[in-house]
Amino acid sequence: MAVGPVSVNCVDATIELSNQYQVPMMLIASRRQVDSEKHGGGYVNNWTTHQFADYVQKKDKSARVILARDHGGPWQNPMEVRRNHSIEEAMESAKASYRADIDAGFKMLHIDPSIDIHNEPDIDIILNRVFELYEYCSKYAAEKNRPVYFEVGTEEQSGLVETNEDLEYLLSRIEEFCSEKEVPLPMFVVVQIGTRVMETKNIGLLEQAINTQESKSHIYQKIPEIVEICNRAGIHIKVHNGDYLSDNAIRMHPELGIHAANVAPEFAVTETKTLLKLMEEHSLGFLADQFIELSYNSGKWKKWMLNDTNASDYDRAVIAGHYVYSTDEFIEIKERAVVHLRKRNIELDEVLKHEIKKSIMRYLRGFKVVKKLN
């Protein structure tokens, strides 16, 4: 189970569940969420890489939470896009970010050069960038005597299912590179199994397969083939965009042999919806309105919208809510809500964290990581 650290409450919920059930869980920080001081930190609690790592390591008493970089690579930090970095500048910037990860104790690094703001590179150019970053991080980690594992991804989630031919080519190039440079194989390769998040739904083929027997039969035939290809190479499958799946689709993961999955925005939306519900139920509608306006005006919902969307302004604000949690405006709104709710014996963060835990547990149970919720 890999959880996106979309908020402090989500981080705390992950740590507490991992310690409670004594199961390893990954916290997968994108460069937008958490990055080095040089890169301006991130939108989650304004944490730098070292601040985030220190926070998790101090609270994780069982030492079962794995710090992981999600979507490391060129142009994955907005600063690199704003400054219109060349590929050379963006690669050097990505290396500096990875150095901070390794220094801070991150154990898993996702190498993802799928973004290019200047061109549309083919798979071989992307792989050359993967290998440059992979080799660099391997050498740096060895110099610092800090063991790290790798996850390789070469494209954004499409909602479709990977072809055997594309996967075999990818794995053959990875195996060739690792053999030549005498570095370990990656632990994970990001594989398309039909997941894609838009708005607050999963629109990929995996979820669609639940509804028709023909599609389900195809999925149950196709994905085990992909798993077997990866197993033969000694590399595990990692799924991205695992959010908003039905319970049935979640349960399919272990049945199909999938090894790991990322989930992030669903937990953020759970927190925002719970916060707004509490405000509306306890005569704090004016604070809810301020939050909705702040979130909507951020525009952070834009990348999540379907072309034919029917989403309201309220829906868009819910999607973007977690992006503004660390702003001064939101902190003031939340502090006023905390004071009001405490008078009614409601601890706001405890309620928010509880709801996030319930959402995470749906995946932990479905993935058969834990058997039941105590």
C-alpha positions as CSV (number, residue, x, y, z in Angstrom):
1,M,0.0,0.0,0.0
2,A,1.5,3.3,-1.1
3,V,-0.2,6.5,0.3
4,G,0.2,10.0,-1.0
5,P,1.0,12.4,1.8
6,V,-1.7,14.8,0.8
7,S,-1.9,16.4,4.3
8,V,-0.5,16.2,7.8
9,N,-3.6,14.2,8.9
10,C,-3.1,11.8,6.1
11,V,0.6,11.3,7.0
12,D,-0.4,10.8,10.7
13,A,-3.2,8.3,9.7
14,T,-0.7,6.3,7.6
15,I,1.9,6.1,10.4
16,E,-0.7,5.1,13.0
17,L,-2.2,2.4,10.9
18,S,1.2,1.0,9.9
19,N,2.2,0.9,13.6
20,Q,-1.2,-0.5,14.8
21,Y,-1.2,-3.4,12.3
22,Q,2.5,-3.8,12.1
23,V,2.5,-3.6,8.3
24,P,4.8,-1.8,6.0
25,M,3.3,1.2,4.1
26,M,4.9,3.7,1.7
27,L,4.4,7.4,1.9
28,I,5.0,8.5,-1.7
29,A,5.8,12.2,-1.8
30,S,5.6,13.9,-5.2
31,R,7.9,16.8,-5.8
32,R,4.9,19.1,-5.8
33,Q,3.9,17.8,-2.3
34,V,7.4,17.8,-0.7
35,D,10.7,18.8,-2.2
36,S,14.1,20.1,-1.0
37,E,14.7,23.5,0.5
38,K,16.5,24.5,-2.7
39,H,13.3,23.7,-4.6
40,G,11.0,25.7,-2.2
41,G,9.5,22.7,-0.3
42,G,6.0,21.7,-1.3
43,Y,2.3,22.4,-0.8
44,V,1.9,19.8,2.0
45,N,2.5,21.7,5.3
46,N,5.2,23.7,3.4
47,W,7.6,20.8,4.3
48,T,11.0,20.5,2.8
49,T,12.3,17.0,2.2
50,H,14.3,16.9,5.4
51,Q,11.4,18.3,7.5
52,F,9.0,15.8,6.1
53,A,11.5,12.9,6.7
54,D,12.2,14.0,10.3
55,Y,8.5,14.3,11.1
56,V,7.8,10.8,9.8
57,Q,10.8,9.1,11.4
58,K,10.1,10.6,14.8
59,K,6.5,9.5,14.8
60,D,7.0,6.1,13.2
61,K,7.8,4.2,16.4
62,S,7.8,0.8,14.7
63,A,9.9,2.0,11.8
64,R,7.6,0.4,9.2
65,V,6.8,3.4,7.1
66,I,8.9,3.6,4.0
67,L,9.7,7.1,2.7
68,A,9.4,7.1,-1.1
69,R,9.8,9.7,-3.8
70,D,6.9,9.7,-6.2
71,H,7.4,11.1,-9.7
72,G,11.0,12.3,-9.3
73,G,12.5,13.6,-12.5
74,P,12.8,16.6,-14.8
75,W,10.0,19.2,-14.7
76,Q,8.2,17.4,-11.9
77,N,8.6,20.5,-9.7
78,P,6.6,23.5,-10.8
79,M,9.7,25.8,-10.3
80,E,11.4,24.0,-13.2
81,V,8.4,24.6,-15.5
82,R,8.0,28.3,-14.4
83,R,11.7,28.9,-15.2
84,N,11.4,27.1,-18.5
85,H,14.4,24.9,-17.8
86,S,16.1,23.2,-20.6
87,I,16.4,19.4,-20.4
88,E,20.0,19.8,-19.1
89,E,18.8,22.2,-16.4
90,A,15.8,20.1,-15.5
91,M,17.9,17.0,-15.2
92,E,20.4,18.7,-12.9
93,S,17.6,20.1,-10.8
94,A,16.0,16.6,-10.5
95,K,19.4,15.2,-9.4
96,A,19.6,17.8,-6.7
97,S,16.2,16.8,-5.5
98,Y,17.1,13.1,-5.4
99,R,20.3,13.9,-3.4
100,A,18.1,15.5,-0.8
101,D,15.9,12.4,-0.8
102,I,18.8,10.1,-0.2
103,D,20.3,12.3,2.4
104,A,17.0,12.4,4.3
105,G,16.6,8.7,4.4
106,F,14.2,8.0,1.5
107,K,14.3,4.3,0.7
108,M,12.3,4.2,-2.6
109,L,12.9,6.5,-5.6
110,H,10.5,6.7,-8.5
111,I,12.4,7.6,-11.7
112,D,9.9,9.3,-13.9
113,P,11.1,11.5,-16.8
114,S,7.7,11.3,-18.6
115,I,7.2,15.1,-18.6
116,D,8.9,17.2,-21.2
117,I,7.7,20.8,-21.6
118,H,9.6,21.3,-24.9
119,N,9.2,18.1,-26.9
120,E,7.5,14.8,-27.1
121,P,10.4,12.4,-26.7
122,D,10.1,8.7,-27.8
123,I,10.5,5.8,-25.5
124,D,14.2,5.4,-26.1
125,I,15.0,9.1,-25.2
126,I,12.8,8.7,-22.1
127,L,14.7,5.5,-21.1
128,N,18.0,7.2,-21.6
129,R,16.9,9.8,-19.1
130,V,15.7,7.1,-16.8
131,F,19.1,5.4,-16.9
132,E,21.0,8.6,-16.4
133,L,19.1,9.4,-13.2
134,Y,19.1,5.8,-12.1
135,E,22.9,5.5,-12.4
136,Y,23.4,8.9,-10.7
137,C,21.2,8.0,-7.7
138,S,22.8,4.6,-7.4
139,K,26.3,6.0,-7.2
140,Y,25.3,8.8,-4.8
141,A,23.5,6.4,-2.5
142,A,26.5,4.1,-2.5
143,E,28.8,7.0,-1.7
144,K,26.5,7.9,1.3
145,N,26.1,4.3,2.3
146,R,22.3,4.6,2.1
147,P,20.6,1.7,0.4
148,V,17.8,2.7,-1.9
149,Y,15.4,0.8,-4.2
150,F,14.0,2.0,-7.4
151,E,10.7,2.3,-9.2
152,V,10.7,3.0,-12.9
153,G,7.9,4.7,-14.9
154,T,8.0,6.0,-18.4
155,E,4.5,7.4,-19.1
156,E,1.5,8.9,-17.4
157,Q,-1.5,6.7,-16.7
158,S,-3.8,6.4,-19.7
159,G,-6.6,4.2,-18.2
160,L,-5.7,1.5,-20.8
161,V,-3.9,-1.8,-20.3
162,E,-0.2,-2.2,-21.2
163,T,0.7,-4.3,-24.2
164,N,3.0,-7.3,-23.7
165,E,5.2,-6.0,-26.4
166,D,5.8,-2.6,-24.9
167,L,6.4,-4.1,-21.5
168,E,8.8,-6.7,-22.7
169,Y,10.8,-4.0,-24.6
170,L,10.9,-1.8,-21.4
171,L,12.1,-4.7,-19.2
172,S,14.7,-5.8,-21.7
173,R,16.2,-2.3,-21.8
174,I,16.1,-2.1,-18.0
175,E,17.8,-5.5,-17.6
176,E,20.5,-4.6,-20.2
177,F,21.2,-1.3,-18.4
178,C,21.4,-2.8,-14.9
179,S,23.7,-5.6,-16.1
180,E,26.0,-3.2,-17.9
181,K,26.2,-0.7,-15.0
182,E,26.2,-3.4,-12.4
183,V,23.4,-1.9,-10.4
184,P,20.4,-3.8,-8.9
185,L,17.2,-4.2,-10.9
186,P,14.4,-1.8,-9.8
187,M,12.0,-3.2,-7.3
188,F,9.0,-1.9,-9.2
189,V,8.0,-1.0,-12.7
190,V,4.9,1.2,-13.2
191,V,2.5,-0.8,-15.4
192,Q,-0.8,0.3,-17.0
193,I,-3.5,-2.0,-15.8
194,G,-6.5,0.2,-16.6
195,T,-6.6,2.8,-13.9
196,R,-6.9,6.6,-14.4
197,V,-8.3,9.2,-12.0
198,M,-10.3,12.2,-13.2
199,E,-12.5,14.3,-10.9
200,T,-13.5,12.0,-8.1
201,K,-13.8,8.8,-10.1
202,N,-11.7,6.1,-11.7
203,I,-12.4,6.1,-15.4
204,G,-10.0,3.3,-16.4
205,L,-10.8,0.0,-18.0
206,L,-10.2,-1.9,-14.7
207,E,-13.3,-0.4,-13.0
208,Q,-15.3,-0.7,-16.2
209,A,-14.5,-4.4,-16.3
210,I,-16.5,-5.0,-13.1
211,N,-19.7,-4.3,-15.0
212,T,-19.4,-6.6,-18.0
213,Q,-18.4,-10.3,-18.0
214,E,-16.6,-10.0,-21.3
215,S,-14.4,-7.1,-20.1
216,K,-13.8,-8.9,-16.8
217,S,-12.7,-12.0,-18.6
218,H,-10.3,-9.9,-20.7
219,I,-8.8,-8.3,-17.6
220,Y,-8.4,-11.6,-15.8
221,Q,-6.6,-13.0,-18.9
222,K,-4.5,-10.0,-19.8
223,I,-3.2,-8.7,-16.4
224,P,-1.8,-12.1,-15.2
225,E,0.2,-12.2,-18.5
226,I,1.7,-8.9,-17.6
227,V,2.4,-10.0,-14.1
228,E,4.1,-13.2,-15.4
229,I,6.3,-11.1,-17.7
230,C,7.4,-9.0,-14.8
231,N,7.9,-12.0,-12.5
232,R,10.2,-13.6,-15.0
233,A,12.3,-10.5,-15.0
234,G,12.3,-10.4,-11.2
235,I,10.6,-7.0,-11.0
236,H,7.3,-6.2,-9.2
237,I,4.3,-4.4,-10.6
238,K,3.3,-1.0,-9.2
239,V,-0.1,0.5,-10.1
240,H,-0.7,4.2,-10.1
241,N,-4.0,6.1,-9.9
242,G,-5.6,3.4,-7.7
243,D,-8.1,6.0,-6.2
244,Y,-11.9,5.7,-6.2
245,L,-12.0,2.1,-7.2
246,S,-15.0,0.0,-6.0
247,D,-14.4,-2.7,-3.4
248,N,-14.6,-5.3,-6.1
249,A,-11.9,-3.6,-8.2
250,I,-9.7,-3.3,-5.1
251,R,-10.1,-7.0,-4.3
252,M,-9.0,-7.8,-7.9
253,H,-5.5,-6.6,-7.2
254,P,-4.3,-9.5,-5.1
255,E,-6.3,-11.9,-7.2
256,L,-4.5,-10.7,-10.3
257,G,-1.1,-10.8,-8.7
258,I,-0.5,-7.1,-8.6
259,H,2.2,-6.2,-6.1
260,A,1.6,-2.6,-5.0
261,A,-0.6,0.4,-5.7
262,N,-0.6,4.2,-5.2
263,V,-3.6,6.0,-3.8
264,A,-3.6,9.7,-3.0
265,P,-6.3,12.2,-4.0
266,E,-9.1,10.0,-2.7
267,F,-7.8,10.5,0.8
268,A,-7.5,14.3,0.3
269,V,-11.1,14.5,-0.9
270,T,-12.2,12.4,2.1
271,E,-10.6,14.9,4.4
272,T,-12.1,18.0,2.7
273,K,-15.6,16.5,2.5
274,T,-15.5,15.6,6.2
275,L,-14.2,19.1,7.1
276,L,-17.0,20.8,5.1
277,K,-19.6,18.5,6.5
278,L,-18.6,19.3,10.1
279,M,-18.7,23.0,9.4
280,E,-22.1,22.8,7.8
281,E,-23.5,20.6,10.7
282,H,-22.2,23.0,13.4
283,S,-23.3,26.4,12.3
284,L,-20.0,27.2,10.5
285,G,-21.4,27.6,7.0
286,F,-19.7,31.0,6.7
287,L,-16.3,29.3,7.2
288,A,-17.2,26.6,4.7
289,D,-18.1,29.3,2.2
290,Q,-14.7,31.0,2.8
291,F,-12.9,27.7,2.3
292,I,-14.8,26.8,-0.8
293,E,-14.0,30.2,-2.3
294,L,-10.3,29.9,-1.4
295,S,-10.1,26.4,-2.9
296,Y,-12.0,27.2,-6.0
297,N,-10.0,30.3,-6.7
298,S,-6.7,28.3,-6.5
299,G,-7.5,26.7,-9.8
300,K,-5.8,23.5,-8.7
301,W,-8.9,21.5,-9.8
302,K,-8.3,22.2,-13.5
303,K,-6.0,19.3,-14.3
304,W,-8.5,16.8,-12.8
305,M,-11.6,17.8,-14.9
306,L,-13.2,15.7,-17.6
307,N,-13.8,17.5,-20.9
308,D,-17.6,16.9,-20.6
309,T,-17.7,17.6,-16.9
310,N,-20.9,18.5,-15.0
311,A,-19.0,19.3,-11.9
312,S,-20.2,22.3,-9.8
313,D,-18.0,25.0,-8.3
314,Y,-18.5,23.2,-5.0
315,D,-17.2,19.9,-6.6
316,R,-14.2,21.7,-8.0
317,A,-13.4,23.2,-4.6
318,V,-13.6,19.8,-3.0
319,I,-11.1,18.4,-5.5
320,A,-8.7,21.2,-4.9
321,G,-9.2,21.6,-1.1
322,H,-6.0,20.0,0.1
323,Y,-3.8,22.2,-2.1
324,V,-4.7,25.2,0.1
325,Y,-4.4,23.6,3.5
326,S,-1.0,25.3,4.1
327,T,-2.0,28.8,3.1
328,D,-2.4,31.5,5.7
329,E,-6.0,32.0,4.7
330,F,-6.9,28.3,5.3
331,I,-5.0,28.1,8.6
332,E,-7.1,31.0,9.9
333,I,-10.3,29.4,8.8
334,K,-9.3,26.1,10.4
335,E,-8.2,27.7,13.7
336,R,-11.6,29.4,14.0
337,A,-13.3,26.0,13.3
338,V,-11.2,24.2,15.9
339,V,-12.1,26.7,18.6
340,H,-15.8,26.5,17.8
341,L,-15.9,22.7,17.6
342,R,-13.8,22.2,20.7
343,K,-16.6,23.9,22.7
344,R,-18.8,21.0,21.5
345,N,-16.2,18.4,22.5
346,I,-15.2,17.8,18.9
347,E,-11.4,17.6,18.2
348,L,-11.4,18.5,14.5
349,D,-8.1,16.8,13.5
350,E,-9.0,13.6,15.3
351,V,-12.3,13.4,13.3
352,L,-10.6,14.1,10.0
353,K,-7.8,11.6,10.7
354,H,-10.4,8.9,11.7
355,E,-12.2,9.4,8.3
356,I,-9.0,9.2,6.4
357,K,-8.1,6.0,8.3
358,K,-11.4,4.4,7.2
359,S,-10.7,5.3,3.6
360,I,-7.1,3.8,3.8
361,M,-8.5,0.7,5.5
362,R,-10.8,0.0,2.6
363,Y,-7.7,-0.6,0.5
364,L,-5.7,-2.4,3.2
365,R,-8.6,-4.9,3.6
366,G,-9.2,-5.2,-0.1
367,F,-5.5,-5.8,-0.8
368,K,-5.5,-8.4,2.0
369,V,-2.8,-6.5,3.9
370,V,-4.9,-6.6,7.0
371,K,-7.9,-8.8,7.6
372,K,-10.3,-6.5,9.5
373,L,-10.7,-3.2,11.1
374,N,-10.5,-3.3,14.9
